[in-house]
Amino acid sequence: MGSHHSHESEPDWAAIEQAKRERQAAEERQRQAEEAARHAREAAERAAREAEERRQREREAQLAAERAAQAAREEAERMRRWREEAERAERKAREEAEARAREERARAERIAREMEEERQRLQAAAEAKRLAAIAAREEEARRQRAIEEEAQRARKAQEEAEQQAREAAEAARKAQAEREEVERQLKKGIQPVVMPSVEEIRLAKAKVQYEECIFHFAVAGIAGSGKSSLINALCGMSNRDSNAAPTGVNETTLDIARYIDSAHSKQFAWYDVPGSGTLTIPDWQYFNFQGLYVFDCILVLFNNRFTMTDQAILANCRRFNIPTFIIRSKSDQHILNLMKDMGYDPDEEDTDSRAQFYKVAREKYISETRQSVKNNLAEANLPDQRVYIVSNKTLSGVVKDKGPKRIIDEVELLTDLYNEAYRSGKFT
């Protein structure tokens, strides 16, 4: 028994050794886990630092982009102010035009210098802040593109300034040509028309009850040319209507009268202008005295002959960029007179004979009228322009849609007048 007891109490060295090895393995694993955890913490800290650096770079990139955008907005504002100033430049005399040209060139050079200085400052700042990382290089590329765009805007600004300078030079040339034309007219005894002031324009518009949403037609010409009858025909009225423009052998219109076509009351207004050549209105003062420069379109009406006054009205309309229409009225009466000159007897009832006389007289009247106006315009150094040959009676029938038979230019006149009004953009 003693021997058996001694055998049972002997240690299990193999188990002890195994336990020791397991403990050492566990300790090694714990050490590795701690080492891995330490590496993970260090990796996380590095990642955090790198993320913070990226955020910092992104903030810097955003700030740089905002600065570039602000610079672009400021430059756009400078360019807008510059364009407004250029548009307000007056074109009065050759010396003033040349001075404006010099100022515009100097401004363009100053803008170009400012743009170049800005480009250099941006480039220096970009070079100073350039980073080695990819994000910094991309930002530098964006900055470079922004600089190139600024340079392009500067070149464009310079080109626009040079264009303005060329336009100013052209304005000077035109001013010189106008001055020479005025001198030529003065030698002929034709008085020049003075450009109206802002206050004169305001008063003239108030006088005729000018409205921005309405297209204003003025009928002008020498006294007795039939302006009132033409107005009545254009408005679809007869001379006997109570609200018609007064007509007569002598000049009946002493003040500008305003008439409304009931079919187009929200679109058109017609004005019967006192005839030139009266005792109270000298020819050379007619255009400015009547304030014709405020109208949207002017109908130059003549009866028997195209006068120097008609030419002066057309010349002044060109100066003020006012569309014009040359009209010869009372065509039915003129054709009848030609028929009588050819031997036609109104008392005869030969329909075929009357039709033949009418055809020949009509062609002769139209041909002579167009050639006469063409010659008068050429003599006055005015561009060729169509003359509309109308009968007020026929025109009234066209307006009232009664389908008159003997039409010359009445339909085309109405069509072209309405198209001119709609092209103005005053109404859709």
C-alpha positions in Angstrom: 0.0 0.0 0.0 2.8 2.4 0.8 4.3 1.7 -2.6 0.9 2.4 -4.3 0.5 5.8 -2.4 3.8 7.0 -3.5 2.9 6.2 -7.1 -0.3 8.2 -7.0 1.2 11.4 -5.6 3.9 11.7 -8.4 3.3 14.9 -10.5 2.1 14.7 -14.1 5.0 16.4 -15.7 3.7 16.0 -19.2 0.5 17.7 -18.4 2.4 20.4 -16.6 4.6 20.9 -19.6 1.6 21.0 -21.9 -0.1 23.6 -19.7 3.1 25.7 -19.7 3.3 25.6 -23.4 -0.4 26.5 -23.8 0.1 29.4 -21.3 3.1 30.6 -23.3 1.1 30.3 -26.6 -1.7 32.2 -25.0 0.7 34.9 -23.8 2.2 35.0 -27.3 -1.2 35.4 -28.9 -2.1 38.1 -26.4 1.1 39.9 -27.2 0.4 39.6 -30.9 -3.2 40.8 -30.4 -1.9 43.7 -28.4 0.7 44.4 -31.1 -2.0 44.2 -33.8 -4.3 46.5 -31.7 -1.4 48.9 -31.4 -0.8 48.8 -35.2 -4.5 49.2 -35.8 -4.6 52.3 -33.5 -1.6 53.7 -35.2 -3.2 53.0 -38.7 -6.4 54.6 -37.5 -4.5 57.7 -36.2 -2.6 57.9 -39.5 -5.9 57.6 -41.4 -7.4 60.3 -39.2 -4.4 62.5 -39.8 -4.6 61.9 -43.6 -8.3 62.5 -43.6 -7.8 65.8 -41.7 -5.1 66.7 -44.2 -7.4 65.9 -47.1 -10.1 68.0 -45.5 -7.7 70.8 -45.1 -6.6 70.6 -48.7 -10.2 70.5 -49.8 -11.0 73.6 -47.6 -8.0 75.4 -49.2 -9.2 74.3 -52.7 -12.7 75.5 -51.9 -11.4 78.9 -50.6 -9.2 79.2 -53.7 -12.2 78.4 -55.9 -14.3 81.0 -54.1 -11.6 83.6 -54.5 -11.4 82.9 -58.2 -15.2 83.0 -58.5 -15.3 86.3 -56.6 -12.6 87.7 -58.9 -14.6 86.6 -61.9 -17.7 88.2 -60.5 -15.9 91.4 -59.8 -14.4 91.3 -63.3 -17.9 90.7 -64.8 -19.2 93.6 -62.9 -16.3 95.8 -64.1 -17.0 94.6 -67.7 -20.7 95.4 -67.3 -20.0 98.9 -66.0 -17.5 99.4 -68.8 -20.1 98.3 -71.4 -22.7 100.7 -69.9 -20.3 103.5 -70.0 -19.3 102.8 -73.6 -23.0 102.6 -74.6 -23.6 106.1 -73.0 -20.8 107.6 -75.0 -22.0 110.5 -77.0 -21.3 111.0 -80.7 -21.3 114.7 -81.3 -18.2 116.0 -83.1 -15.1 114.5 -84.6 -12.8 115.8 -81.8 -15.1 114.3 -79.1 -15.3 111.0 -81.0 -11.5 110.8 -81.2 -11.2 111.7 -77.5 -13.6 108.9 -76.7 -11.6 106.5 -78.9 -8.4 107.4 -77.0 -10.2 107.0 -73.7 -11.5 103.6 -74.7 -8.1 102.4 -75.9 -6.5 103.6 -72.7 -9.3 101.8 -70.7 -8.7 98.7 -72.7 -5.0 98.8 -72.0 -5.6 99.4 -68.3 -8.0 96.5 -68.2 -5.5 94.3 -70.0 -2.8 95.4 -67.5 -5.0 94.7 -64.6 -5.9 91.3 -66.0 -2.2 90.5 -66.6 -1.4 91.6 -63.0 -4.2 89.5 -61.7 -3.0 86.5 -63.7 0.5 87.0 -62.4 -0.7 87.3 -58.8 -2.8 84.2 -59.1 0.1 82.3 -60.7 2.5 83.4 -57.9 0.0 82.4 -55.2 -0.5 79.0 -56.9 3.3 78.5 -57.1 3.7 79.4 -53.4 0.9 77.0 -52.3 1.6 74.1 -54.6 1.6 70.8 -52.8 3.3 67.5 -53.7 0.1 65.5 -53.4 -2.2 64.6 -56.3 -5.0 66.7 -54.9 -2.8 69.8 -54.8 -1.6 69.2 -58.4 -5.2 68.9 -59.5 -6.0 72.2 -57.7 -3.0 73.8 -59.4 -4.4 72.6 -62.8 -7.8 74.2 -62.0 -6.1 77.4 -61.0 -4.2 77.4 -64.3 -7.4 77.0 -66.3 -9.0 79.8 -64.4 -6.0 82.0 -65.2 -6.2 81.1 -68.9 -9.9 82.0 -68.8 -9.1 85.3 -67.2 -6.5 86.0 -69.9 -9.1 85.1 -72.6 -11.6 87.5 -71.0 -8.9 90.2 -70.9 -8.2 89.6 -74.6 -11.9 89.7 -75.3 -12.3 93.0 -73.4 -9.4 94.4 -75.4 -11.0 93.3 -78.6 -14.3 94.8 -77.5 -12.6 98.1 -76.6 -10.9 98.1 -80.0 -14.2 97.5 -81.6 -15.6 100.4 -79.6 -12.7 102.5 -80.8 -13.4 101.5 -84.4 -17.1 102.4 -83.9 -16.1 105.7 -82.4 -13.9 106.4 -85.4 -16.8 105.4 -87.7 -19.1 107.8 -85.7 -16.5 110.5 -86.2 -16.5 109.8 -89.9 -20.2 110.0 -90.1 -20.2 113.1 -88.0 -17.8 114.6 -90.5 -20.0 113.5 -93.4 -23.1 115.0 -91.7 -21.2 118.2 -91.1 -20.2 118.4 -94.7 -23.8 117.7 -95.7 -25.0 120.5 -93.4 -22.5 122.8 -95.0 -23.7 121.8 -98.4 -27.2 122.5 -97.4 -26.3 125.8 -95.9 -24.7 126.8 -99.2 -28.0 125.9 -100.9 -29.9 127.9 -98.3 -31.4 125.0 -96.5 -31.3 125.5 -92.7 -30.0 122.6 -90.6 -32.1 120.7 -88.0 -30.9 121.0 -84.5 -30.9 117.8 -82.4 -33.6 118.0 -79.7 -32.8 118.0 -76.1 -34.2 115.3 -73.6 -36.6 117.9 -72.3 -37.8 118.8 -75.9 -38.4 115.1 -76.6 -40.3 114.7 -73.3 -42.5 117.7 -74.1 -43.1 116.5 -77.7 -44.2 113.1 -76.5 -46.5 114.7 -74.0 -48.0 116.9 -76.7 -49.0 113.9 -78.9 -50.0 111.7 -76.0 -47.3 109.2 -76.8 -47.8 105.7 -75.3 -45.0 103.1 -75.3 -47.4 100.3 -76.0 -48.9 101.9 -79.1 -47.3 102.4 -82.6 -47.6 106.0 -83.7 -48.0 106.9 -87.4 -47.6 110.5 -88.5 -48.7 111.7 -91.9 -46.7 114.7 -93.1 -46.2 116.7 -96.2 -46.8 120.1 -97.8 -50.1 121.9 -97.2 -53.0 120.7 -99.3 -51.5 117.3 -100.2 -54.5 115.4 -98.8 -53.1 114.2 -95.4 -56.5 114.4 -93.7 -58.2 112.4 -96.4 -55.5 109.7 -96.2 -55.9 109.5 -92.4 -59.6 109.0 -92.9 -59.0 106.3 -95.4 -56.5 104.5 -93.2 -58.9 104.6 -90.3 -61.8 103.3 -92.4 -63.7 106.6 -92.2 -65.2 108.9 -94.9 -64.5 112.6 -94.9 -68.2 113.2 -93.9 -68.0 111.1 -90.7 -68.4 113.2 -87.5 -65.1 112.0 -86.0 -63.1 112.2 -89.3 -60.1 114.4 -89.9 -61.4 117.7 -91.4 -60.6 118.2 -95.1 -60.7 121.2 -97.4 -59.1 123.0 -100.3 -57.0 125.2 -97.9 -54.8 123.9 -95.1 -57.3 122.8 -92.4 -54.9 121.3 -89.9 -53.3 123.9 -87.6 -52.3 121.6 -84.8 -51.3 118.0 -84.7 -54.4 115.9 -84.4 -54.6 112.4 -83.1 -57.0 109.8 -84.5 -57.7 106.2 -83.5 -58.6 103.4 -85.8 -61.5 101.7 -84.0 -60.4 98.3 -85.3 -56.9 98.7 -83.9 -57.4 101.1 -81.0 -55.0 99.3 -78.7 -52.2 99.1 -81.3 -52.1 102.1 -83.6 -52.5 105.9 -83.4 -52.6 108.1 -86.5 -51.5 111.8 -86.5 -52.5 114.5 -89.0 -49.6 116.9 -89.0 -50.0 120.5 -90.1 -48.7 121.0 -93.7 -45.2 122.5 -94.3 -44.9 125.6 -96.4 -47.6 127.5 -94.5 -47.1 131.1 -93.4 -46.6 130.0 -89.8 -44.3 127.0 -90.4 -41.1 127.7 -92.4 -39.9 124.7 -94.4 -36.5 124.4 -92.7 -38.2 124.3 -89.2 -40.9 121.9 -90.2 -39.4 118.6 -88.8 -38.3 119.9 -85.4 -41.1 122.4 -85.0 -43.7 119.6 -85.3 -41.6 117.2 -83.1 -41.6 114.6 -85.8 -38.6 112.9 -84.1 -40.9 111.2 -81.5 -43.0 109.3 -84.0 -42.5 105.6 -84.7 -43.1 105.9 -88.5 -43.7 108.8 -90.8 -45.8 108.8 -94.0 -44.5 111.4 -96.5 -47.4 112.3 -98.7 -47.3 114.3 -101.9 -49.9 115.1 -104.5 -48.7 116.7 -107.7 -44.9 116.9 -107.2 -42.2 115.7 -104.8 -40.8 118.8 -103.1 -37.6 119.8 -101.3 -39.7 119.8 -98.1 -40.5 116.1 -98.7 -36.8 115.4 -99.2 -35.9 117.3 -96.0 -38.4 115.1 -94.1 -36.9 111.9 -95.4 -33.3 113.1 -94.7 -34.3 114.0 -91.1 -36.0 110.6 -90.6 -32.8 108.9 -91.7 -30.9 110.9 -89.1 -33.4 109.8 -86.4 -33.7 106.2 -87.7 -37.4 106.6 -88.2 -39.0 104.3 -90.9 -40.7 106.2 -93.7 -43.2 105.5 -96.5 -43.5 107.7 -99.6 -47.1 108.0 -100.8 -48.7 109.7 -103.7 -52.4 110.1 -103.2 -55.5 111.1 -105.3 -54.3 108.6 -108.0 -57.8 108.1 -109.4 -58.1 111.9 -110.1 -54.6 112.0 -111.7 -55.3 109.0 -113.9 -58.6 110.6 -115.0 -56.8 113.8 -115.9 -54.3 111.9 -118.0 -57.2 110.1 -119.8 -58.7 113.4 -120.7 -55.4 114.7 -121.9 -55.3 111.6 -124.2 -58.7 112.5 -125.7 -61.1 110.6 -123.5 -64.6 112.1 -123.3 -66.3 111.3 -119.9 -69.7 111.9 -121.5 -69.3 109.0 -123.9 -70.7 105.7 -122.8 -68.2 103.4 -124.7 -67.1 101.0 -122.0 -64.4 99.4 -124.1 -62.9 102.8 -125.0 -62.9 103.9 -121.3 -61.2 100.7 -120.3 -58.5 101.2 -122.9 -57.9 104.8 -122.0 -57.7 103.8 -118.3 -55.2 101.1 -118.9 -52.8 103.3 -120.9 -53.2 106.3 -118.5 -52.7 104.1 -115.4 -49.4 102.6 -116.7 -48.2 106.1 -117.8 -49.1 107.6 -114.4 -47.4 104.8 -112.4 -44.2 104.8 -114.5 -43.8 108.6 -114.4 -44.5 108.8 -110.7 -41.9 106.1 -109.8 -39.3 107.6 -112.1 -39.9 111.2 -110.8 -39.5 110.1 -107.1 -36.4 108.1 -108.1 -34.8 111.1 -109.7 -35.7 113.4 -106.8 -34.2 111.0 -104.3 -31.0 110.7 -106.4 -30.7 114.5 -106.7 -31.0 114.8 -102.9 -28.4 112.1 -102.3 -31.0 109.9 -100.6 -31.2 106.1 -101.2 -33.8 104.8 -103.6 -37.2 104.1 -101.9 -40.5 102.7 -103.1 -43.4 105.1 -103.7 -46.8 103.8 -102.9 -49.4 105.0 -105.4 -52.9 105.0 -103.9 -56.4 106.3 -104.2 -58.0 107.3 -100.9 -61.3 106.0 -102.0 -59.8 102.6 -103.0 -57.7 102.5 -99.8 -60.8 103.1 -97.7 -62.5 100.2 -99.5 -59.6 97.9 -98.8 -59.6 98.9 -95.1 -63.3 98.2 -94.9 -62.8 94.9 -96.8 -65.2 95.9 -99.6 -63.1 94.4 -102.3 -62.5 97.4 -104.6 -61.5 96.6 -108.2 -59.0 99.3 -109.3 -56.2 98.6 -106.9 -52.7 99.9 -107.4 -50.6 99.8 -104.2 -53.3 100.1 -101.5 -53.1 96.5 -100.3 -49.3 96.5 -100.2 -49.3 99.8 -98.4 -51.5 98.5 -95.6 -49.6 95.2 -95.4 -46.2 97.0 -95.2 -47.5 99.5 -92.6 -48.8 96.8 -90.4 -45.7 94.7 -90.8 -43.5 97.7 -89.8 -45.6 98.2 -86.7 -45.4 94.6 -85.7 -41.6 94.5 -86.3 -41.2 97.2 -83.7 -41.8 94.7 -80.9 -44.3 97.0 -79.2 -46.9 94.3 -79.2 -47.1 90.6 -80.0 
